[in-house]
Amino acid sequence: MTKTTMFERSRTRVRISNEDMDYLFQVVLGYHPHGGASYGELFRAASKVEDGEPESWISAFRKMGERIERLATGLEALGRASAAPTFLRAFTGYRTAAFLMNPKTDFERFSNTVESFVRCFRKAIPSFGCSCEPVRIPYEDNYLSGYFYGVEEQSAPRPTVLIVGGGDTYAEDLHFWSGAAGPGRGYNVLSLELPGYGLSPTRGLYLLAGLEAPMRAAVDYALAKPQVDSDALALYSISGGGYAVTRTVATERRVRAAIATTPIYDIYQLITEAIPAILLDERRSGVSRWLLEVSGHFNKAGKNNMDKFAWQSGKGSLLEAIRSTEGEPVDVKAIGCPMLCLAAEGDPPEALAQTRYVFDHLEHPKKALRVLTAEEGAEAHTHVNNFPLLDQVVFDWLDETFAQDETAQRVGLVEGA
């Protein structure tokens, strides 16, 4: 693993030698089962990418998004039903390009690309097969962006999943982790961008370690909706969002179930375990900055990701951004609801260790642990290479936990009582 790859995220290479780029390619390949771009479109764009060169990636996938959006716009003008799903394929192209853009050095192109994929995603909503509306969740004097997916023909409040992602996640991405699957399984879904996510830094909202306030605002919002069963609200998180959920359910008693892939009790330790110690030495900050600049020449994609992390944190440097995540570890024993702890074989060693720690220290009797494997085709971080399996594991566990199916029995799918 290169020094500028902040986290190991997959042990399998699909197309590109650069670890960061290949994992992100796996992410968007995973979008296909829920309506993302076709494998043919994605591999064609990837064939134009020069390994390790973000500019070639950005160019190839932006052009893909533009081409498909032109097609979708033409179909829309003709009144064709095929327009909406075509816009979701266009979304995939723009979203892929944005992964490797650097908002610190090229904000105009970055924000323009984000606006393009949000526009295409919203035009794709009629193809989802359920109600879906953009929402703004009141938070302090600001708001948090998200989407509310509703189960069709509700005669009574329904179980609801509130999902958050990691720091590089937009609310639109969460469609593929639960928004697309939840309503068909009988669950409303509320997706959420926490402070620092999406374009929220442009509104003065930055990444923070203390996440109780924004998460509480989202819970307030969800429980105020008449479609939501207050006795069946679950929090679900992917990647760094695992810290938000683990931290929240240690104090928030209105949440009745939690799922995290991966659960994190100490985000600062997770980050610093992956970074050489010399880069964290404040006494040698000049050396740290020089090493980061040098390493950026060898892994430009990784350097862009580090710059983006600093931008999301509202900090001038990576070192300052990392320091801002330092805080008290979560008191796992205080978690008072059932919890499903998920991880992948390809996750960073520290993430796997924290997953096991959280599971081992949970005192609630309804806890479960599952590590998805390469044999299952799901060993990549947040299981992007097998969304159908992830959906099955998550929603089957929720069915059992909320006793929707009284005949459900454990059949060895998970470990734990």
N, C-alpha and C positions, 0 to 999 in steps of 0.2 A: 504493500500500500504506500502510495506516495505521501510525503510529509504534508502536502496541502489537501489531502483528502481528510476532511474532518472526521468522517465516520465511515467505517466499513458498512456496506449496505447490501451486498450480494456477493456470493462466492461463484456465481455463474456469469459467464460473459456471453452476450447475445450477438453483438454486432461490432462494438467499439472497444478498443484496448483501454482508453482512458476510463478509470473506474467511475468518476462522477458522471460522465456523459453516458456510459453504458447503462448505469442504473436509471438515469432519467429516461432513457429510451425504453427500458423495461416498464417504467411507470405508464407511459402513453400507449405502449402495446397493450397493457392491462385494461385501458379504457375501452377497448374494442367490444368486449362482450356486453357492455352497457351503452353501446351506440357511438363510441368514439370512432376515429378514423380507421379505415381498413388497414390490415397488415400490408397490403400491396402499396397503399399510399405512403405509409410510414417508412417502409423499407426503401421505397424509391427515393424519398427525401433523404434518408440516412445514407444512401449511396453517394450523395453529393457532399457529405460531410468529411472534412479533413480531420483525421483523428487528433483530438486534443486542441482543436482550434475553434473557440466559441463563435467567431464571426462566420465561419462556414456553416455551422449549426444554425445560427440565427437566420442567415440568409435562406438556407434550404427550407426551413420550416415556416418562415414567414411567407415565402412564395407559395408554399403548399396551402397555407391558410387563405391567402389572397385568391388563389385559383379556385378553391372550393367555395369561398364566399361569393365569388362572381357567379358561379354555377347556381348556388342557393338563391341568390337575388333574382336571377332570371326565372327560376322555378316559382319563386314567390310572386313575381309579376304576372305569371300565367295562372296563379291560383292553385298550383299543384300541392297536394298533400305531402309530396316528397321534399318540399322545401325545408320544413322544420328539421327532420333528421339530417339533412345535408348541412344545415347550419351547425349541428353538433360536430360533424366531421371537420368543418372549418374551424370551430373552436379549438379542436385538438391541435391543429397546425399552429395557430397563434400561441396557444398555451405552451406548446413545446418550445417555441422560439423564446418565449419570455423566461424560461427556466435559467438560461445562461446570460441574460442581460444584466448589466451592472448599473443600478440606479444611481450610484455615486458619481459615475463618470458620463452616463448617457441617459439622463432621466427622461428627456423628451421622447426618445424612441421607446424606452421602457414603458412609460405611461400610455403612450399611443397604442402599444401592443396589448397592454392590459385592457384598455378600453375596447379594443377590437375583439378580444376573446369574450369579454363580458357581454358585448352587443350580440355576438353570435350565439352565446349560450342562452340568452333570454329569448332570442328568436326561435331557439330549438325547443322551448318548453312545451308547445302543443304536441310534441312527439313523445312526451314522457309517460303518457297513460295514466296520469294522476294530476291533481291540482298542485301547482307549485307557484309560489309568489315570492318575489324579493322582499326582504324585511329589513328594517332598521331598528335595532334593539337599543332603547335609551340607556346611555351609560354616562354618568356624571353630566357634563354639559355637552356631550358628544353622542356618538352612536357606534354600534358594532354592526357590521354587514352580515347578512345571511340569507337563507331561503327557508320557507316553511312548505313542506310537502305533506299533503293531507290524504288520508285514506278516503277513497270515494264512497259516497252514499253512507255517511256516518249517521246512525240513529242514536248513538250514545258516544260519550268521550272515549277515546282510544289510547292504548299505550303509546308512548312517545319516546323517541330517541333524540337526544341533544348531542350532536357530534361536533368535535373540534379537531383540527389538524395540527401539524407541526408548523414551525416558523416560515417555511416556504410554501405553505398551503393557502389557497384561496377558497372561498366558500363554494365556488363553482366546482373545484376538484372533488369536494366531498359528495357530490352527486354519485361518483363512482364507488365510494366506500359504503354508502348507505342510502343516499337519496333515491337512487334508482331501484334498489331492492326492497327498502322498508315498506312502502305503501302496499306492495303486493303481498307482503307477509302480515299485513294488518297493523302496521306501525306508522304513525305520523313521524316525520323527521324534521328537526330544526338544525340546520347547519349554521356554523358561527365562525367568524374571523375574530380572533382575540386581538388585543392591542399589539401593534407591530406587524400584524399580518396584512396581506393585500396592500392596498394603498393607504391604510390607516396612518402610517407615519406622516403623510402629507396633511393629516388633520391633527397632528400633534400627539398621536397615540403611538407609544413605543413599546417594544418588548419589555416585560418586567417579570421579576421572580414571584412577586406577591400577586397571585391571580384570583384571590377570593372575590374581590369586588366585581370584576367583569363577569365571572362565572355566576355569581349570585344574581347579577342583573339579567343574565340569560335565563336562569331558572325562574325568576320573577315573571319574565316575559312569557315563557312557555306555560306556566301554571295559570296565567291570566287568560289564556285562550280557552274558549268553551269546548274545543275539540279534544283537549288534553285531559286524560285521566290522571288526576293528582296522585293516585295511589300506584301509578305505573309509569313513572318518569325515570328513564335510564340515561346516564352519561356514557358516551362512547368517544374514545380518542385514538388518534394514530400519531406515531412518531413523538415529537416533543410535546404534543398535546397530552401524552400520558402523564406528564408532570402536572398539568392543569387539573386533570380529572382526579388523580390520586390525591393531590393536595385539597381539592374541593370536597371530596366525600369524607375527608377526615373531620370536617366541621359542619357540612351541609346535610341536615337530616331529612330534607324533603325529597332527596334523591333516593330511589328505591333499588337501584342496581347500577353497577359500573362495569365498563369494559375498557381495557387499555391494551394497545399493542404499540409500544411496550409500556407497562407501568413503571414510572420513575419516581423515586422518593427524594433524589438529590440531583437536580439538573446541573449544578455547578460541577459536581464530581464527574458526571457523565461527560461533560464537555472537556474538562481539563484532563481526563484520562486519555483522550484521543490526541492531545496536542503536546509536542515536545516541551519539556520543562523550561528550556531556555527562552521560549516564546512567552512564558508567563512571568518571567522575572522582571519586576518593575525596576529594579536597580540597573537592568541592562536593556531598558526600553528602546534605546537607539539601535542596539544590536538586533533586537526582536523585529523592529520595523525593517531593517536592512535584510534580514533573513526572509521575511515574508515577501519582500519585493523580489529577491533572488529566486525564491521558490515559485513565484508567480510566472517566471519565464519558463519553468519546466511543467507547470500545470496551470494554464490560464483559466480553465474552467473552475478549478478549486479556488483560485485567487478571486474570481468574480463572486463566488459563493461567500467567501469571507468578507469581501467588501459589502455585499448585500446584507450580511448579518450585522455589520457595524451600522449601516444605514437604517436598518429596522430598529436598532437599539437607540438611535439618535446620538450615537457616539462617533468620535473622530477616528477611532482606531479599533482594530480587532481586540486588542488587549483590554481597552476600556469596556467594550461590549461584553466580553467574557466576565469581567469583574462585576458587571451589573446583574449577573444571574446568581450571584452568591447570596445565600439565605439559609434559614434554618431548614434542615431536612424534614420531610413529612413524618409525623407520628403515625405510622401505619397501623398500630394497634387501636387507634382512635376511629378507624374506618368502621362505620356501623351498618353497611349494607352488603348484600351479596356482590362478589366481584369476580369477573373472568379475566385472568392474567394471560395475555397472548404474547408470543414472541416468535421470531423466525430463526432458523439455524444460521442464516447469513447475517444476523444482527451483530453489532459491535459486542465484544466480550463484556464490556461494562454494562451495556443494556441488558444482556442476558443475565448477568449477575444481579442487577437491580430487580429484574422480573422475579427471579427466584427469591430474593430477599423479601419483596412485597408479599408474595404468596405465602412464604413460610411464617411471616409475622402477622398476617391477617388473623383475627380472632373470630370473625363471623363464620358460623358453621357452613354457610353456602358459599364456598369459594371454589374456584376451579383454575387449573393451569393447563395450557396447551402450547407446545412449541411446534409450529408447522415446519415441515421438512422439505429437503430437496427431492426426496422420493415422491412427495405429494405435489411437486411443482410449485411450492409455496414458500421457499426458503428466503426470498428477498424481503428486505425491510418493508414492513406494513403489508406484505403478502401481495404486492402489486402484480405478481405473475400468476395469481390464481384467485381472482375476486369471487368466482362462483363458490369455491370452497370456503373462503372467508365469510361470505354471506350466510352459507349454511351453518357454520359453526356459531356465528354471532346470534343469528335469529333463532336457531334451535335452542341455544342456551337461554335466550330471553323468554321464549315460549315456556320453557320449563320453569324458569325463575318466577315468572308472572302467572304461572299455572293456567295458561290459556288452554293448554291441551292436558287434561287431567290424566290421560293415559300415557303421557310421555315418560319414559324410563331411561335411566342412564344405560348406555350400551358400550361403555368403555371409550367414549369419545373424548372425555376429559378426565384429568386426575383431580381428586379432591372430593370432599363430602358435599 
